[in-house]
Amino acid sequence: MEKKPYYLTTAIAYTSGKPHIGNTYEAVLADSIVRFKRYQGYDVRFQTGTDEHGQKIEMKAEEAGVTPKEFVDGVAGEIKSIWDLMNTSYDKFIRTTDDYHEKQVQKIFKKLYDQGDIYKGYYEGMYCTPCESFFTSSQLVDGKCPDCGRECQPAKEEAYFLKLSKYTDPLIEHINTHPEFIQPESRKNEMMNNFLLPGLQDLCVSRTSFKWGIPVDFDDKHVVYVWIDALSNYITGLGYDQDGSSGELFEKYWPADLHLIGKDILRFHTIYWPIMLMALDLPLPKQIFGHPWLLQGDGKMSKSKGNVIYADDLVNLFGVDAVRYFVLHEMPFENDGVITWELLVERMNSELANTLGNLVNRTISMSNKYFGGAVNNAGVKEPVDDELIALSLETPRKVEHKMDELRIADAISEIFTLFKRCNKYIDETMPWALAKEEEKKPRLETVLYNLVESISIGANLLKPFMPETSDKILAQLNAPERSLEELSQFGAYVSGNKVTDAPEILFQRLDVNEVLVKAAEIQAAQAAANGGATEATSDNEEPVIDIEAKPEITFDDFEKLQFQVGEIIACEEVPKSKKLLCSQVRIGSQVKQIVSGIKQHYTAEEMVGKKVMVLVNLKPAKLAGVLSEGMLLCAEGEDGELALMTPEKKMPAGAEIA
C-alpha cells in the first residue's frame, strides 16, 4: 500500500548570527515529529533552511568587512552544522540565496503585480531594522517595536505593496471553518482579535534603501522584501514553478501538513503567507503551530544579557540525546519553557542517569549475574506482572495520541512513566531475593524477561526523541526494532536471547557545581569573543540608563545603612491604595512590616516566598495609615518598571549585605 505523504517545515533561520539553543529547539522539535510520523508509516518530507537577505545582513557583512554572500555562507554553514550535530533528519536544507528559489520569487512577485495584487506606492512609518518590519506609530509599544522591543526609526521610501484587504474576509472564513488551521487555540484568538478583525493594512513587499535582496526584475531600484522572499521557500523547496511546470515533489507534498514556527512570527505565517497563497490560487497549509519560547532562567536569551546558551556547548557537557530530551521534555505545549544549567543537571541525574540508565544497567547486570545473560520466559506469572504488562501495551497508544496532538513533552512523559513502572516492578519482585532460592529461579527468569520486554517497548518508542539512546538500549538488550503495530503484543522478545555481557553506562551523573564552573568558563569565553562587550552597543537590544548623580558620600555615611536579606512570609494589598503592598518580612529571628509602592508590578501572591534586599534601619513611617519599618530595594527601568533586588545565590533570611 502506498504511504500517505506528510510535509513538515520549520521556519528558516535568519543568518544574522549563530543560533542559540532556543532557536535550535525548533529544529529538534520538528525532527521528533517527523521521526514519529515515519514510525507511523508516513512518507515524510522535512524541510528546514536559512533566510539570507535583508538590511541587517547587509550591515553585518559591512561591519565584518566581507560581502553579504560571504557572510551568509559562513553563518548558513554554521546553522547547518548545528542542525546536523543535533541529529535532525531533514530531507531538504533550503537557502534563500539558492538560484532556483531566487528565480521563482521574481516570478511570484511579477505574477502578483500583473494581476493587480501588488501595486507601487510610498511607505512612511517607523522601521525596525532587526525585524525588518514597518509599523505605524499606533502599532508601537511604548514607542518601540511591538515584536522585539527595540528602537524604531522613521523612514519613508518608494515601495510595492501587497493588497491584504482583498483577501481578509476569505482568510477569516477559512480560519473559522478550519479550527485546526492555527494551533494552539490561543494563537488563533490572538491573530483574529488583534489583526484580522480590526482590519489589515496593505503590506510593504519591496525596499529601495538597501541592495542585499532578490531584485524586482521589472524595477531594478527595488529588492523583494523579506516576507515574500522568505515565506516562498515552503513551495520553492518542493520545486514549485510559477510558469506551471512544478515538479513531482510539489504535486506530491503540497499543501504542507504542518508549518512549525515560533510564536513571534505567527502573524507572518497565518496572515501574510495564506494571503499570498490565495493570490497565487494555491491551497493553504493544513496547520500552523506556533510553539512557545525556551527561556534562559526568567528571560528571553540575548547576547546583550549575557545569558545565551548554545547547542554545541550543551552537547559537549551533556551529550546530544540528553540535550534533545531536555528541550523536548521541558517545553510545555502552550507556555514558555525554562532552561538553566542547574535544571539540566537535575534532569540528567534524576531522569536519564537514574530512571532510565540505571534501569537498563540493573536489568542487564542481573541477567548476566543470574543466567549468564540469557533471557528466558519461563511463564511463571504472578498478579504483580499484570500492571507492568498492561502499561507496556497501553503506552504505545498513549504516545501516539499525544504525538497526534503535537504534545511532544507529554508523549515523552508517557514513555518515562513506563520506565518508572519498570523500576517499581524491580522493587516489588526483588530479583535478588528470588535468586537465593533455587526453586524460584523460573520465577526470576520470568521477572527479568518482563523487564527486558517492557524496556525494549519503551526504547522503541523513545527513538524519535532520543535516537542514539534508543539504538544503544536495543543493542544492549539484543532486541529488534519493532513497528508500532508490533508493539501491540507483549512477548515478542525472543526467549533465549542473550543481553550484552558488558552494559554501557548510558548517562553519567554530573556534579552541579562542576557544571556551573564550566558554564561560567563558557560564558566568559563568549564575552571575550564578543570583545568583552554586548550587542547592546550596536543593536540597542538592551539599552542602558543614565541617571542624575547624587552628591558623593563617605564610607562613614555608607556604614550607617544596614542592608540584609529578608524573606517575605506574607503580603496583602493596602486598602484603598492603588500602589501599595504590605509585606511581612522575616529578617533573622524578627519580622518587620514593610509597605512598598510596587502593586502595579507584583501581586501579593507573587511576593510571598521571595528573598529580597532590605534596608533594615530606615526610620519607621506611616504610608496610607499603615506602619512601614524598612524598605525593599528595587531596580527601576527606563519605562518605570520595577524589579525587586534578590540575591543571586541561595541565602538565609538575615544574611548581611555588605
N, C-alpha and C positions, 0 to 999 in steps of 0.2 A: 504494500500500500504506500502511495506517495506521501511523503511527510508534509505537514502543514507548515508554510513559511512563517517566520517570525522575525521582524526587523526592529532592532533597538538602536537608538543613537544616544550618545551623550552630547552635552553642549561642547563645542570645540573650545579648547583652552586658548586664552589670549597670550600671545608671545611677547609680553612685556617683561617677563622675568620667570624665574624658577617657581614652579607651583609648590605651595606648602601642602601639608597633609590634609587640610580642609578641602583643597582643590582635588587632591588625589583621591579622596574618599569617593567622589562621584564615579571615577573610573572603576574602582574596586566594587562599588555597589552595582554598577551596570554589569560587571563581569560575573558577579554572583547570580544575577538574574538570568543572564544568557546561558551560563553553565547549567542552571537548573532547567531552563527551557530545553536545552539539548538533552538533558537527562529524561525529560518528559517525552522526548521523541520529535521535537520540532526541528525543522530545517532553519537554522538561525543565521541571521546576518547581523553582525555587531560592528557599528561604525563609530569611530571617535576621530580626533584630529586637532588641528590648530587653526586659530583665527589670526591672520598675519598682517592685516592692513590697518591704516589709520594714523591720525596725527600723533598720538602718543608714541607709536613705534618710530615714526619719523624723527621725533625729538630725541628719543633714547638712542637711536642709531647715531645721530649727530653728536650727542654727548660722548658716545663711545668711540667716535672717530672712524666709523665703518659705514658702509652703505646699508640701507634698510634691509635689503635681501640678505646680506651677510649677517646682519643682526638676527633676523628671524630664523635663518638657517641654524644658527647656534642654539637659540632657545628652543626651537621645534625639536631639534635633536635631543636636547636635554629632557624635554617633556616626554618624548617617545621612550627614552631610556628609562625614565621613572615608571611609566605605564608597563614597560617590559619587566622591570625589577619587581613590580607588584603582581606579576603573573597574570596580567589581563589578556584575555584570549580574543582580541579584536580581529575582525576579518579585513577591515579597511581603516587605514590611518590617513585621513584626507588633510591636505594643506590648501588653504585658500590662495596660495601662490601657484598651485598646480595649473598648468596651461589649460587643461580641459575645463577646469572649474571657471577660470577667468573668462574664457570664450563664451561659456554658457551664461554667465552672469550678464555679459554685454548683450547677449541675445534676449534674455529675460527683460532687461531694462528697456531695450528697444521695443519689444512687443507691448509692454505696458504703456509705453509712451505713445506708440502708434494707435492703440485702441482708446486713448484718452484717459487712462487711469493714472498716468504720470503727466504733470504739467510743470512749466517753468514759472518761478516767481522769486520773491525775496524773503529771506528769513531774518528776522530781527528778534533777538531774545537773549537769554542767559545760557552760556555754553559751559558744560563741564568737560574738560579735556580728558581726564581719566576714564569717564564713562562714555565719552564721545556722543553726548546727548545734548540737545537743545531743550530748554524749559522756559515757560512763561514765568513772569515774576510771581504769579499766584500759585504756581506749582512748587516753588522753592519752599523749603522748610527752614525757618529762621534765617532766610537769605542764602541758604546753601542747597546743594544738590540733594534732591529727595531720595536718591538711590544710594549714594556713598557718603554724603555729609561733607564733601569738600567744597571749597570756594568755587563759584561760577563767575565767568567773565562776560560782560556784554559783548555781543557780536552781531554783525549784520553782513549778509553776503547773498549773492545770487544763488539760487538753489532750485533743484527739481523737487516736486512734492508728490507723494502717493495719496490718492483720494481714499481716505479711510471711511468717510461718512457714507459713501456709496454702498459699502458692504457691512455697515454696522448692524442693521436690522437682520440680514441673513445670518450674521455670526451669532447674534443674541438668540435667534431661533434655534440655531444648531446646538448651542450650549444648553438651552432649555430642553431640547429633545434628546440630547445625548449626555445624561448625567455623569457618565464615566469619563467624559472628554477631559475635564480638568480635575486633577486629584492632588492632594486631599481636598475635601469639600470646602474647607476654609479658604483655600486658594481661589476656588471658583467664585465664592462670595466676594472676595476682595476685588477680583477683576471686574465682576459685574457692577458692584456698587460704587467702586472708586473711579472706574474708567469708562466702561461701556454705557451704562445707563445715563450718566451725566452728559454724554456726547463726546465724540472723538474729534480732535483737531487733525488736519492732514499732516502726514509725516514727511519730514525732510529726508530725502534719499540721495542727495549728492552734495559735494563740497567743492569749493574752489580755493580754500585757504591753505591747502597742502596738496602734495602730489603723490604721496605713497598710498595708492589705491588703484583699483581697476578703472581705466579711463572710460568715460562715456564716449563710445566710438563715433557718435554723430555730433559731439560738442566737446572738443578736447580741452576746454577750460575746466571741465568738471571731472571728478572721480566719483565712482559709485560709493555711496555712504555705507557704513559698516553693516547695517542690518540686512539690506537686500543681498549684499555680498556674503555675509556670514551664514544667514539662515538658509540660503540656497544650497549649502553644502549637503543638506539631507537628501536632496534629489540628484544633484550633480555627481555625488559619490556613488550613485547607482547607475550612472550613465544616462541620466535624463538629457534629452536633446530637444531644445525649443523648436527646432525645424521639423520635428515629428518623427524622427528615427531613433527613438530612445532604445537603449539596449535591453537585453534579456533580463538583467538584474532588476531594472526599474519595473518592468512588466510583472516580474515575479513578486517583488518585495514591497512595492508602494501600494497603498499608504502604509506608513510606519505604524507598527503596533504600539510603540512607546518612545516618546521623547523624554529622556531623563535629564532634568536640568535643576539648577539651584533656584531657590525661591526668589532670589534677587533679579532674575531675568525672566520671570514668569510673563510679564506684560508683553515682551517682545515675541514670545513663543505662542501665547494664547490669543493675542490680538493681531499684531502685525503679520506674523507668519501665516495664520489662517486666511487673512485678507489677501495676502499675496497669492496664496494657492487658489482662492476663489477667483481672483482676477485672471489667473492662468488656466482656469477651468480644470483644476486637478483636485482629486479627493483629499480631504483633510486627514491628518494623522488620527489614529483611533484614540490615543490617550497621551496626555502630557502630565507628567508627575513632577511637581515642584518640591524637591526634597529640602529638608532643613539644613542648617549650617552646623559644622563641627567647630565648637568654640574652644579656645585655649583659656582654661580657668573660667573667668566670668566675662570674657570679651572676645570680639572677633579678632582673628590673627592679623597682624600687620607688622612690617619691618620697623615702622616708627615706634611701635610699642615694645619692640624687643622681645616679642613672645612667639615668634614664628617657629614652628616645628616642621621639619622636612621628612619625607618618607624615607630617604636613604639613611638619614641619621637614626631613625627609629629601627630600621631593618638591621643596621649594624649592632644595635643593642639588644633587640628582641627577636629578630628573625622575621621573614616575610609573612608566614602564616599567623604568627602572633599579632602582627600589626593588622592584617586583614581581619582577624577575629575581633580585635578591639574596635576598629572603626565601623564594622558592620553591626556588632552586638550592642555597642554603646549609643547608637544613634536611634532615637525614638522615631516613630512613624511620622509625626507631625511637628514636634517641638525640637528645638536645637539640642544637640548633644554637647558633651563637655569632654575634653581630653586634657589630662595633666600627667606629668611624669609619675606622680605618686599613684594615680589610678591605674596607669599602665602596669606598674609593678604589682599592684594588688590583684589585678585580673590575671596577670601572668602566673602569680604564685597560687592563687586560690582555684581559678577555673582551669587553667591549662596544665600547670605542673601537677596540681593535686587531683582535682576531679577527673581529668582525662589522662594525663601522663602516668600518674601513679596507678590508676585503674588498669591500664594496659600492661604496665610493668609487673604489677602484682599478679595479674591473671596468667601472664606468660611464665613468670618465675615459678608459680605454684604448679603449673602444668609440667614444667621441666623437673621440678623437685620431686613431685609425687609419681609422675608417669613417664619420665624421660621425654617429655614434650608431646606425647601422643594425646589427642583429644578424642575421647570416645563417648558416645551417647549410650550409656548403659540402661537408660529407660527407667531408672528408679526415681519416680516422680513423687513429689510431696506438695501439699497445698501451697506452701510458700512460693513455689515456682510460678503459680498462676498469674500473679500480679506482674511479675517481670515479663513473662511471655506475652501477656495482654498488652502491656505498654510497648513492647518491641513491635507488635503488629499494628498498634494504633499510631505510633509515631510517624511512619511514612505518610499516612493520610493527613495527619495534623500539619506536617511540614508542607505538604503540597497545598493545603488550603491556605496557609499563611503566605506562601510564595505567590499564589494566585492573587492575593490582596496586596502584594508588594510590602508585606510586613516582614521584612528580612530579619530584623532583630528578634522578633517573636519566633520565627522559624528556627533560628539557631538555638534559642532557649528551649524549644521542644526537644532538640537533639541532646542538649546537655541535661535536660530532665531525665532522659533515658540513661545517660552515663551516671548520673547521681543515683538513680534507682539501682544500677548495677553495683555501685559501691555499698548501698544499703543491703543488697542481697548478700554480699560477702559477709557483712556483719551479722546478718540473720542466720546464714547457713554455717558459718565458722569452719571453713575448709580445714584449717589447722587442727581442729578438734576431731573432725571426721578422719583425718589421716592417721590418728593414733590407734584406731581400731580397724583391724584387717577386714572384718565383716562389713564395714561401712565404706570400703573402697569403691564399690559400684555407685553408691550414692554420691561420693566425692567426684567420681568421673562425670556423673550427670550434672552436678553443680558447675563444674568447670566448663562442660560443654555448653550449658545455658549461658554462661558468661561470655564465652568466645562467640557464640552465635549472636547474642544481643549486641556486643561491641562491634561485630562486623556489620550488623544492620546500621548502627549509628555511624560507623566510619564511611559506609557507602553514602549515607545522606549528607555527610559532612563535606563531601568532595567539592560541591560548588562554592563553598565558603573558604575551606582550607584544603586545597587540592593536594599539596605536598604531604601534609599530615595524614590525610586520608590514605594516600598511597603507602605511606610508611606503616600505618597500622595494619592495613590489609596484607602487606608483605610480611610483617612480623607474625601475623596470625596464620599465614598461608591460606588466606581466604580470597575468593574471587570477587571481582567487581560484579554487582548484580543490578539489574534494571529495577525500576520502581515496581513493576508488576511482580518481579521475582522476590521482592521484599514482603509480599503479602503472605508468605508462608514461613513459619518458624521451623527450622530444622534442615535448612539447605546446606549448612556447613557439613562437609563430608566427614562422617565419623571415621576416625583413624588417622586423619591428617595430623601432621606434626607442626607445632609452632616453632619459631626460631629458637635456637639454643643460646643466643646472645641478644637479649632485648635491648633496644636502643632507648636511651633517655630522650623522650620527645621534647620536653621543655624543662630547662634548668630553673630552679628557684633563684631569685635575684634578691640582693640586699638593697633596700630602697635608698639608703644613704650613699652607697657606691654609685647607684644610677644617678642620683641627684648631683653628685660631683661631676660625673661625665656629662650630664646635661648642661651644667654650668660651663664646662670647658667648651662644649659645642656652641653655646650661645656667645661665649667670649670670642671664639674663632669667627663666628658670623659678624660680630661687631667689628672685629679687626678687619675682616674682608670688606666691610662697609665703610672703612675709613674711620671707625670709631664713632660714626655719626648715624643718624637715622634718615629715612626717606622724607621726613617732615620738611627738610630744607628745600626739597625740590617739588614734592607732590602736595605739600600742605596737608598731609594725611593726619598729622597730629599737631595742631598749632600750639605754640607756646603763648604764655600770657605774661606781660609786664605790668606790674602794679606800682603805684606811687610809694616810694621808700619812706619809712618812718625814721625818726631820729635814732641814732645809734644808742645802744645800751651797754653797760659794763657787765662783766661777768657776775659782779655782786647783784646787779639787777636780776639777771637770769636765775641766780641761786635762790632768789625769793620765791620762784614759781615751782610748785610741786606737781609733777605730772606722773600719773600711774595708769596701769591697765585696769579697766573696770569691766565687769560682766553684767549686762542688762538682764535682770531676772524678772522684771515685769514692766509693762508700759501701757499707758492709756492716753486717750485724747483729752486735752484740756477743754472742759465745757465752754461753749460759745466762742471758741478761738479757731480761726481758720489755719493758723500756722503752728500751734504749739502741741508738743507731745510731752507727757510727764513720765520719766523713766525712774525705776528703782534700780540703782547701780551698786552691785557688790564690789567693794574695794578692800581687799584683805578680809578682816573679820567684821567690818562695818558696812552698812548700806546707806548710801546717800540718795536723796531725791533730787533729780536734775531735770529742769524744764528746758526744752530746746525748740527752736523755730524750724523744724525740719518735717513738719506734717505733709508738706507738698512733695516730699522726696522719699519718705518712708512711711509705711503703715505701722500702726502699733504692733501688729503681729510680726512684721519683719524685724522689728527691733529686738525682740526677745531672743536671748541666747548669743547676741553679738558680743565679742570682745572689742572694747573701744578705748581710745586715748582720752583721759580725763584730766582737766585742770582742777585739782582737788581743793586747793586753798584759796579759791575765789570767794570773796565776801558774800554770804548769803543775801539773796534779794527776792522780792516777790514779783512774779510775772503773771499778769492776768489774775492776781489774787492768790497764786499758788507759789509756795516757797521753793526756791531753787538753791541747791547747796554746792554747785560746781558748774563746770562747763564741759560739754562733749566737743572734741576737736573735729572739724570738718575741713575738707578742701572745697573751694568754690571754682567752678568752671567759668568760661567766658560768658555763657548764657545763663549764669546764675544757678546752675545745677549743683547740688551739694552731695558730697560723698563722705561718709564717716571715715575717720582715720583709724585703721585697725592694724594690729601687729602682724608682720609677715609670717612669723612662726608662732606655734602654739605657746602661749604664755599664761601663767596663773593670774587670776584676778588679784590685783595689788602689786604686781611687779612694777618696780620703779622705772620710769622713762627718763634717761639722762643723756 
